[in-house]
Amino acid sequence: MAQTYTAKDITVLEGLEPVRKRPGMYIGGVGSAGLHHLVWEILDNAVDEAMNGHAAHVHVTLHAGGSSVTVSDDGRGMPVDRHPANGVTALEVIFTRLHAGGKFENRTYRTAGGLHGVGASVVNALSQELVATSKRDGFLWQQTFRRGKPLAPLRRLRPARGSGTTVRFHPDPRIFPRTAFEAALVRERLEVASYVHGGVEFVFEDETRGTREVFRHDDGLTDYLARIVAERGAAPVHDAPFVLARDQAESGSRFEVVLQWTESTDEHVRSYVNGIPTGSGGTHEAGVRAGLGKAVRNLIETHGLTPKGLTLTAEDIREGLTGIISIFVPEPQFQGQTKDRLNNPELTQALDAAVRPALEHWLNHNLSTAEAIVARIILAARARAASRAAQQSVARKSATSRRLNLPGKLSDCTGSVRGDTELFIVEGDSAGGSAKQGRDRSRQAILPLRGKVLNVESAPLSKVLANKELSDVVTALGCGFGKSLDLAKLRYDRVIILADADSDGHHIATLLLTFFYRYLPGLVTGGKVFLAQPPLYRVDIGKQTHWAVDDAHRDRLVGRAQSTNGRGPKPQITRFKGLGEMMPKVLWDTTLNPATRRLLRVAVVDPLMTDRVIADLMGRDASARFRFIMDRADDALDLDV
């Protein structure tokens, strides 16, 4: 039989019953996040007093047992006079009526976090008991509520000096399956608030542990950024952060932005609106990102820093960026009562227009910082391009080829312990044979390469990925490359390039360094890449044998012998044609033995200059190399050829 559907089937929930019936609509759920949202709502009201200049202290107490919280401030105190339209006190209206509060008009609060007028009443509705105390007009006033309903009218307790509001509440176990608050979450919220509202003192008293902490940060977001960068553990690319603070009196809004690029491989931005964290971002974040991208691109174009053959994306520009955005506006439009995302469309253009010229001016007046940032961006772009190509290459391979197969030419370490191991990348099979015989097999691996490897700077990615020699290097290292590079998976502690000491050997070393810098930059910045220093000459003086790495070193040895010995034996000089000529024991004594060898660690002091030099000397544009040679032609006249 068909059911009837008439007016009597429509249920009208009065007062705060809608909140108790559907709490998820107001606090997002009854789990941990929803439970703690009760604290945030009351805390936001206290902070609203502080951000509008009416309070300097906010005190939060987590009481013994962990299921009740008190939030107090030294603001103006909630009004206690009778509300003209409701016939009860204003305090009772605030806690028992949805959409009741002093923040709908801008006369009382310039900016506020509690805007919907439901926060205090929602907390009251979902509390087993709530006690609200207001200190104002020379007295202390108090009212107690049980599950949203007043137990008695507002009472005047006693005379009191000063002003402020105190709210103590206990969540209703009929609503929440668990009513114990997490001290760490409350503490973190208060500490963050002390950064966002610089100069305001926040006190957290945890009776469950018997602790009391005071948070105050007069430098605000600058201190907060330093803390975040330190916690994330990524080294900053530049020392001083970019800071922009504006107070726009005509619109009643103000904002502060602090930015710093780091060596991290991701972007990390935290944003706040009227002190409330907006974890899902919104139009304020979009505006800052737009202005930032335009400022950096303008800098790159103005100073001719655009890398050849490389397209910079917005993601490249923001890779490694750590930032904080805090904005205060009179009429924020949040997405829902949980206020996780800002939707004010006008703020995108406003922040874009403010950030772009300010950041561009800062970069142009701090060129060393700007060049370090641009170098970081170029590095990100190259890593992204290499990673994309690598992923495409892997996708084309069959599933049977995905298992790690070490190169057949690799003579790996024989020891079972992987600590303090080394991979020598050796020029030529002949030199590789000597190195294999002379090495410490337990901790030194040898990978011989055939002749000069591919110049990756002037080769397309498809050709780089298809190159057998470079593929063997990547496979032997085991740490991936491009954006997929993971130093934790590196199979060796040191990667050592071992090439002949002559000009051909230097060229091969340069080709390998170009490959590492472009496709495995983390190896270089992580201090994992070294250059071996094999001798070019053997210098015998009497019964003593010396090893010279180049002509200048040879001449110093000979000159020292002649000045010391006078009429002594004439030095006997032997020039090695290559590493393959050396006996394994000689190679061990001079180049492989950690006790007697010399290694040069490869480091990048000036990333932007390094990028330019590699692009000019190894890139496709021959005119850059021609200019380099002509500019240094006089220096080449004295070279032995």
C-alpha positions in Angstrom: 0.0 0.0 0.0 1.4 3.4 -0.9 2.5 5.6 2.1 1.1 9.0 2.5 3.4 12.0 2.8 1.8 15.1 4.4 2.6 18.1 6.6 2.5 15.9 9.7 5.5 14.0 8.5 7.7 17.2 8.6 9.7 17.4 11.8 10.8 20.8 13.1 13.8 20.7 15.5 13.8 23.6 18.0 16.7 25.4 19.6 19.9 23.4 19.5 18.3 20.1 18.8 19.5 20.2 15.1 23.1 20.2 16.4 22.6 17.2 18.7 20.7 15.4 15.9 23.3 16.0 13.2 26.6 17.1 14.9 28.6 16.2 11.8 27.1 19.1 9.9 28.7 21.5 12.5 31.9 19.9 13.6 32.7 17.4 10.8 32.0 14.3 12.9 32.2 12.9 16.4 35.7 11.4 16.1 38.9 13.0 17.4 38.8 15.8 14.9 35.2 16.7 15.8 35.9 16.5 19.5 38.8 18.8 19.4 36.9 21.2 17.1 34.9 22.1 20.2 38.1 23.5 21.8 39.0 25.3 18.6 35.6 27.1 18.5 35.9 28.4 22.0 39.6 29.2 21.5 38.8 31.1 18.3 36.4 33.4 20.3 39.1 34.2 22.8 41.6 34.8 20.0 39.1 37.1 18.3 39.4 39.4 21.3 43.2 39.4 21.1 43.4 40.0 17.4 41.1 43.0 17.7 43.3 44.5 20.5 41.0 43.8 23.4 43.1 40.9 25.0 46.7 40.1 25.6 46.5 36.7 27.3 44.7 33.5 26.5 44.8 30.6 29.0 43.7 27.0 28.2 43.5 24.3 30.9 43.1 20.6 30.2 41.7 19.4 33.5 42.6 16.1 35.4 41.0 13.2 33.6 41.4 14.9 30.3 37.7 15.2 29.4 37.1 18.9 30.3 38.7 22.1 29.1 38.7 25.7 30.3 39.5 28.6 27.9 39.8 32.1 29.4 40.9 35.4 28.1 41.4 38.9 29.4 39.2 40.5 26.8 36.1 42.6 27.3 33.9 39.8 28.7 30.7 38.6 27.1 27.8 41.1 27.4 25.5 40.3 30.3 22.7 42.9 29.8 19.3 41.8 28.5 19.0 41.2 24.7 16.2 43.5 23.4 14.7 40.9 21.0 15.0 37.7 23.0 14.1 38.7 26.6 17.2 37.0 28.1 20.7 38.1 28.7 23.1 38.4 25.7 25.3 35.7 27.3 22.5 33.2 27.2 21.6 34.1 23.7 25.2 33.5 22.6 25.2 30.0 24.0 21.6 28.9 23.2 20.8 30.4 19.8 22.3 29.4 16.5 23.6 32.3 14.4 23.8 34.7 17.3 26.9 36.7 18.0 28.7 40.0 17.7 30.6 39.3 14.5 28.0 39.8 11.8 28.5 43.5 11.8 32.0 45.1 11.7 31.3 47.6 14.5 32.4 45.2 17.3 35.1 43.2 15.6 37.3 44.4 12.7 38.2 40.8 11.9 37.2 37.5 13.5 37.5 33.8 13.3 34.0 33.1 14.6 31.8 34.4 11.9 28.7 32.1 11.7 27.5 32.7 15.2 27.2 29.0 15.9 30.5 28.1 17.5 29.7 28.8 21.2 26.1 27.4 20.9 27.4 24.3 19.1 29.9 23.6 21.8 27.1 24.1 24.4 24.7 21.8 22.6 27.3 19.0 22.4 28.5 19.4 26.0 27.3 17.4 29.0 27.9 20.6 31.0 29.2 24.0 30.1 29.9 26.9 32.5 30.3 30.4 31.1 31.8 33.1 33.2 32.0 36.8 32.2 34.0 39.4 34.1 32.8 42.9 33.3 31.0 45.9 34.6 32.7 45.5 38.0 31.3 42.0 38.7 31.8 38.3 38.0 28.8 36.7 36.1 28.2 33.0 35.6 25.7 30.7 34.0 25.6 26.9 33.8 24.2 24.8 30.9 23.4 21.1 30.6 23.3 19.7 27.1 22.6 23.1 25.6 19.9 24.2 28.1 20.4 26.7 30.9 20.0 25.2 34.4 19.2 28.7 35.9 19.4 32.3 34.8 22.6 34.2 34.7 23.9 34.9 38.3 26.0 37.8 39.6 28.6 36.2 41.8 30.8 38.9 43.3 32.6 42.2 42.6 35.7 41.7 40.4 38.3 43.9 38.8 39.2 43.8 35.1 37.4 42.0 32.4 37.5 38.7 30.5 35.6 35.5 29.5 36.1 32.0 30.9 34.3 28.9 29.4 34.6 25.4 30.9 32.9 22.5 29.1 32.7 18.7 29.3 31.8 17.0 26.0 28.7 14.8 26.1 29.5 11.1 26.2 26.1 10.5 24.6 27.4 12.2 21.5 31.1 11.4 21.5 32.3 7.8 21.8 35.5 9.1 23.4 35.6 12.4 25.4 39.3 12.6 26.4 41.3 15.3 24.7 44.8 14.9 23.4 47.1 17.3 25.2 49.6 17.3 22.3 47.0 18.6 19.8 45.8 21.3 22.1 49.4 22.4 22.9 50.3 22.5 19.2 47.3 24.6 18.3 48.2 27.1 21.0 51.9 27.3 20.0 50.9 27.9 16.4 48.5 30.6 17.5 51.3 32.3 19.4 53.2 32.6 16.1 50.2 33.7 14.0 49.2 36.3 16.6 52.7 37.7 17.5 52.9 39.4 20.8 49.9 37.6 22.4 50.7 35.3 25.3 49.2 31.8 25.3 49.3 29.6 28.3 48.6 25.9 28.3 48.1 24.2 31.6 47.9 20.4 31.4 46.6 19.0 34.7 46.9 15.4 33.4 50.7 15.8 33.4 51.1 18.6 35.9 52.8 20.9 33.3 52.4 24.6 32.4 53.8 26.2 29.3 53.8 29.8 28.1 54.0 30.6 24.3 54.8 34.0 23.0 56.6 35.0 19.8 57.0 38.7 19.2 58.5 38.0 15.8 55.5 36.0 14.8 55.6 34.3 11.4 59.4 34.8 10.9 60.0 32.6 14.0 57.3 30.2 12.8 59.0 29.8 9.4 62.4 29.1 11.1 60.8 26.4 13.2 59.1 24.7 10.2 62.2 24.7 8.1 64.2 23.2 11.0 61.6 20.5 11.7 61.5 19.5 8.0 65.2 19.1 8.0 65.9 20.5 4.5 68.7 23.0 4.2 67.5 26.5 3.2 68.7 27.8 -0.2 69.0 31.3 1.2 69.4 32.7 4.7 67.0 35.6 5.1 63.3 34.8 4.2 61.1 37.0 2.1 58.7 38.9 4.3 55.7 40.9 3.2 53.3 42.6 5.6 50.5 44.9 4.5 47.7 46.6 6.4 45.0 47.8 4.0 43.0 50.2 6.0 40.5 51.0 3.1 39.4 47.3 3.0 39.8 46.6 6.6 42.1 43.7 5.8 45.8 42.9 6.6 48.1 40.1 5.7 51.6 38.7 6.1 53.5 36.4 3.9 56.9 34.8 4.7 58.7 32.6 2.1 61.9 30.6 2.0 63.2 28.1 -0.6 64.9 24.9 0.7 66.5 21.8 -0.7 63.3 19.8 0.0 61.7 18.1 -3.0 58.2 19.3 -2.2 56.3 22.5 -1.5 55.1 23.2 2.0 52.8 26.2 2.6 50.6 26.8 5.7 47.9 29.3 5.5 45.6 31.0 8.1 42.6 33.3 7.9 41.8 35.4 10.9 44.1 33.0 12.8 42.2 29.8 11.7 44.3 27.3 9.8 43.0 26.6 6.3 44.4 23.2 5.6 42.7 23.0 2.2 44.0 26.4 1.1 41.8 28.6 -0.9 41.8 31.9 -2.8 44.5 33.5 -0.5 47.0 30.7 -1.3 46.1 30.9 -5.0 46.8 34.6 -5.0 50.2 34.2 -3.4 51.2 31.4 -5.8 50.2 33.4 -8.8 52.2 36.5 -7.7 55.2 34.4 -6.8 55.3 32.7 -10.2 55.1 36.0 -12.1 57.8 37.6 -10.0 60.2 34.7 -10.5 59.6 34.5 -14.2 60.1 38.2 -14.6 63.4 38.0 -12.7 64.6 35.1 -14.9 63.7 37.0 -18.1 65.1 40.3 -17.0 68.5 38.9 -16.1 68.7 36.4 -19.0 68.7 33.4 -16.7 66.4 31.2 -18.8 68.0 27.8 -19.2 68.5 26.6 -22.8 66.2 23.8 -23.9 64.3 23.7 -20.7 60.7 24.8 -19.8 60.1 25.9 -16.2 56.8 25.0 -14.8 54.9 26.5 -11.8 55.7 23.3 -9.9 59.5 23.8 -10.6 59.3 27.3 -9.3 57.6 26.2 -6.0 59.6 23.0 -5.4 61.3 23.3 -2.1 59.3 26.4 -1.1 58.3 26.7 2.5 55.9 29.5 3.3 53.3 30.9 5.7 50.3 33.0 4.7 48.3 34.8 7.4 45.4 37.0 6.3 42.8 38.9 8.3 39.7 40.0 6.5 36.4 41.4 7.8 34.1 39.1 5.8 35.8 35.8 5.0 33.8 33.2 3.1 34.7 29.8 4.5 33.7 26.5 3.0 31.6 25.1 5.8 31.6 25.6 9.6 34.9 23.8 9.9 36.5 26.7 8.0 39.1 24.6 6.2 39.1 26.5 2.9 38.7 30.1 2.0 36.5 31.1 -0.9 36.7 34.9 -1.2 37.3 35.4 -4.9 38.5 39.0 -4.6 41.5 37.9 -2.5 43.2 36.0 -5.3 43.7 39.2 -7.3 44.5 41.3 -4.3 47.3 39.0 -3.1 48.6 38.5 -6.6 48.9 42.2 -7.1 50.6 42.7 -3.7 53.1 39.8 -3.8 54.3 40.1 -7.4 56.0 43.5 -7.2 57.2 43.1 -3.7 58.9 39.8 -4.3 60.3 40.9 -7.6 61.8 44.0 -5.9 63.2 41.8 -3.1 64.8 39.4 -5.6 66.3 42.3 -7.7 67.9 43.8 -4.6 69.2 40.5 -3.3 70.8 39.1 -6.5 72.9 36.5 -4.8 69.8 35.1 -3.1 67.9 35.4 -6.4 70.5 33.4 -8.3 70.6 30.7 -5.6 66.8 30.4 -5.9 66.9 30.3 -9.7 69.6 27.6 -9.6 67.3 25.6 -7.3 64.4 26.0 -9.7 66.5 24.9 -12.8 67.7 21.9 -10.8 64.1 21.0 -10.1 63.1 21.4 -13.8 65.9 19.1 -15.0 65.1 16.5 -12.3 61.4 16.6 -13.4 62.3 16.2 -17.0 64.7 13.3 -16.3 62.1 11.6 -14.0 59.3 11.9 -16.5 61.5 10.3 -19.2 62.6 7.6 -16.9 59.1 6.7 -16.0 58.1 6.5 -19.6 61.1 4.3 -20.3 60.2 2.0 -17.3 56.6 1.8 -18.5 57.7 0.5 -21.8 59.6 -2.4 -20.3 58.0 -5.7 -19.6 57.3 -6.9 -16.0 60.1 -9.5 -16.3 62.7 -6.8 -16.7 61.9 -4.9 -13.5 64.1 -7.0 -11.2 67.4 -5.3 -10.4 70.1 -6.9 -12.5 73.6 -5.6 -11.8 75.8 -4.8 -14.8 77.9 -7.8 -15.9 81.0 -5.7 -16.0 80.5 -4.6 -12.3 82.9 -6.3 -9.9 80.9 -5.7 -6.7 82.1 -5.6 -3.1 82.5 -9.1 -1.6 81.9 -8.1 2.0 78.5 -8.7 3.6 78.6 -5.3 5.5 77.5 -2.4 3.3 79.0 0.4 5.4 82.0 2.4 4.2 81.9 1.1 0.6 83.0 2.7 -2.6 82.2 2.4 -6.3 85.1 3.3 -8.7 83.8 4.2 -12.1 86.9 3.5 -14.2 87.9 4.6 -17.7 88.4 1.6 -20.0 88.5 -2.2 -19.5 92.3 -2.2 -19.2 92.3 0.2 -16.3 89.4 -1.6 -14.9 91.4 -4.9 -14.9 94.2 -3.3 -12.9 91.7 -1.7 -10.5 89.9 -5.0 -9.9 93.2 -6.8 -9.1 94.5 -4.0 -6.9 91.4 -3.1 -4.9 90.2 -4.1 -1.5 87.6 -6.5 -2.6 85.5 -6.5 0.6 84.6 -2.8 0.3 85.6 -1.5 -3.1 83.6 -2.1 -6.3 84.8 -1.5 -9.8 82.7 -0.5 -12.8 84.7 -0.1 -16.0 83.3 2.1 -18.8 84.2 1.8 -22.5 85.8 5.0 -23.7 84.1 8.4 -23.5 80.5 8.3 -22.2 77.6 10.2 -23.8 77.5 14.0 -23.4 74.1 14.2 -21.8 74.0 18.0 -22.1 73.7 18.0 -25.9 71.8 14.7 -26.2 68.0 14.2 -26.1 66.5 12.3 -23.1 65.6 9.3 -25.2 69.3 8.9 -26.2 70.4 9.3 -22.6 68.0 6.6 -21.4 69.1 4.3 -24.1 72.8 4.7 -23.4 74.2 1.4 -22.1 77.2 2.8 -20.2 75.1 5.4 -18.3 72.4 2.8 -17.7 75.0 0.6 -16.1 76.0 3.4 -13.8 72.4 4.1 -12.7 71.8 0.4 -12.2 75.0 -0.1 -10.2 74.2 2.8 -7.9 70.6 1.5 -7.2 69.2 4.9 -6.1 67.2 5.9 -9.2 67.6 9.2 -10.9 65.7 12.5 -11.6 62.9 13.1 -9.2 62.9 9.4 -8.2 66.4 9.7 -6.8 66.5 8.3 -3.2 69.9 8.6 -1.5 68.7 6.1 1.1 68.8 3.4 -1.6 72.4 4.3 -2.8 74.4 1.0 -2.7 77.7 2.7 -1.9 78.9 5.4 0.5 81.2 7.0 -2.1 81.1 7.2 -5.8 84.6 7.8 -7.2 85.5 8.8 -10.8 88.8 7.2 -11.7 90.1 8.4 -15.1 93.5 8.9 -16.6 95.4 12.0 -15.3 95.8 13.4 -18.8 93.4 15.7 -20.8 91.4 12.8 -22.2 90.9 11.5 -18.7 89.8 15.0 -17.6 87.3 15.1 -20.5 85.8 11.7 -19.4 85.5 12.9 -15.8 83.8 16.1 -17.0 81.3 14.0 -19.0 80.5 11.9 -16.0 80.2 14.9 -13.7 77.8 16.5 -16.2 75.7 13.3 -16.1 75.7 13.3 -12.3 74.9 17.0 -12.0 72.0 16.8 -14.5 70.4 13.5 -13.6 71.6 12.6 -10.1 72.1 16.0 -8.5 71.4 14.6 -5.1 74.7 12.6 -5.2 76.6 15.8 -5.8 74.8 18.0 -3.2 74.9 15.1 -0.8 78.7 15.0 -1.0 78.8 11.4 -2.4 80.8 12.1 -5.6 84.7 12.2 -5.6 87.5 12.5 -8.1 90.4 10.1 -7.7 93.9 11.6 -8.2 96.0 9.0 -10.0 99.6 10.0 -10.8 100.6 11.1 -14.3 104.3 10.8 -13.6 106.6 8.5 -11.6 109.6 10.5 -10.4 112.6 8.4 -9.1 115.2 10.4 -7.2 117.9 8.1 -6.0 116.2 5.4 -3.9 113.1 7.5 -3.4 110.0 7.2 -5.6 107.5 10.1 -5.9 104.2 10.3 -7.7 103.1 13.5 -9.5 99.5 14.1 -10.5 100.3 16.7 -13.2 103.1 18.7 -14.8 103.2 21.4 -12.1 103.5 18.7 -9.4 106.3 17.0 -11.3 108.2 20.3 -11.6 107.9 21.0 -7.9 109.3 17.6 -7.1 112.2 18.0 -9.5 113.0 21.5 -8.3 112.9 20.5 -4.6 115.3 17.6 -5.3 117.8 19.7 -7.2 117.8 22.4 -4.5 118.2 19.8 -1.8 120.6 17.3 -3.3 122.9 19.7 -5.2 125.1 17.2 -6.9 122.8 14.3 -6.1 121.3 11.8 -8.6 119.4 13.1 -11.6 115.7 12.5 -11.3 114.3 9.8 -13.5 110.8 10.7 -14.8 108.3 8.2 -16.3 105.0 9.3 -17.8 102.1 6.9 -17.6 100.1 6.7 -20.8 97.1 5.5 -18.8 95.9 3.7 -15.8 96.1 0.4 -17.7 99.9 0.7 -17.6 100.0 0.6 -13.9 100.6 -2.6 -12.0 97.8 -3.4 -9.6 100.0 -2.8 -6.6 101.1 0.6 -7.9 97.4 1.6 -8.5 96.6 0.4 -5.0 99.4 2.4 -3.4 98.8 5.6 -5.3 95.1 5.8 -5.9 93.0 3.1 -4.2 94.5 2.8 -0.7 92.6 5.1 1.7 95.7 5.5 3.8 97.9 6.9 1.0 95.6 8.2 -1.7 94.1 11.7 -2.4 90.4 12.2 -3.2 88.7 15.4 -4.3 85.1 15.8 -3.1 82.9 17.3 -5.8 80.8 20.3 -4.4 78.8 23.0 -6.0 79.6 26.4 -4.5 77.6 28.6 -7.0 74.7 26.6 -8.4 73.7 29.1 -11.0 77.3 29.6 -12.3 77.7 25.9 -12.4 74.6 25.5 -14.4 75.7 28.2 -16.9 79.2 26.7 -17.3 77.9 23.2 -18.0 75.3 24.6 -20.4 78.0 26.7 -22.3 80.8 24.1 -22.4 78.8 21.0 -22.8 75.6 22.2 -24.6 74.6 22.2 -28.2 75.4 25.9 -28.8 79.0 25.8 -30.1 79.2 29.6 -30.1 79.4 29.7 -26.3 82.4 27.4 -26.4 84.0 29.5 -29.1 83.7 32.6 -27.0 85.1 30.7 -24.0 88.1 29.6 -26.0 88.7 33.0 -27.6 88.5 34.8 -24.2 91.2 32.5 -22.8 93.4 32.1 -25.9 96.3 33.9 -24.2 96.2 31.4 -21.4 96.5 28.5 -23.8 99.8 29.7 -25.4 102.0 28.2 -22.7 100.3 24.8 -22.7 102.4 21.7 -23.7 100.6 20.1 -26.7 
